[in-house]
Amino acid sequence: QKEVEQDPGPLSVPEGAIVSLNCTYSNSAFQYFMWYRQYSRKGPELLMYTYSSGNKEDGRFTAQVDKSSKYISLFIRDSQPSDSATYLCAIRLQAGTALIFGKGTTLSVSS
Amino acid sequence: EAQVTQNPRYLITVTGKKLTVTCSQNMNHEYMSWYRQDPGLGLRQIYYSMNVEVTDKGDVPEGYKVSRKEKRNFPLILESPSPNQTSLYFCASSPGGGTRNTEAFFGQGTRLTVV
């Protein structure tokens, strides 16, 4: 079993929709959880960072970590065409260990 | 402007010819790392550095070297490149403190082809 699994999509939604992106991970010891957005031919950019469990909100974006289910989510409210990108989840066991990325979900928001 | 700068952006080289990809950040970040991104495999960490003169292997370090002589620079060295090192490479950096466990800023990427 891979350490982190992410459905590659593609996911297509109309403008204004609520988008839910998800990852599952295998080891309950992971402590650090991130979401990145990557536009075509660009480097990833950090969207959300969460330590341990809980929710974190930043504007239209909400990140959720459920450590009991080993499940992380990113919600995008009122999605915009500019949100069209690949979204990568990433997890880290502890400081000084490698950051492990999901393979990314490609999202397309149509106007 | 805060940024991570990689050079070159595109490189085609031949098997066995040593090359260096440079990475520089202007944010005085302690932590820097290198990743490669391949279709179907995603982003994988090659090497990372917690500070000057402190480097360690990531998940896929074979065939690569790094050095961290100055805080701002973290070059990736391929002593004898092979075709299986054809990939898209990213350098990343992070400050210390609460976000030290994230890769906060990524460079624009270097697309390397080894023939």
Interface residues (C-beta under 8 A of the other chain):
Chain A: Y32 M34 R41 K42 G43 P44 E45 L46 Y49 Y51 L88 A90 R92 A95 G96 A98 L99 I100 F101 G102 K103 G104
Chain B: V4 S33 G40 L41 G42 L43 R44 Q45 Y48 M50 D56 G58 D59 F90 A92 T99 R100 N101 T102 E103 A104 F105 F106 G107 Q108 G109
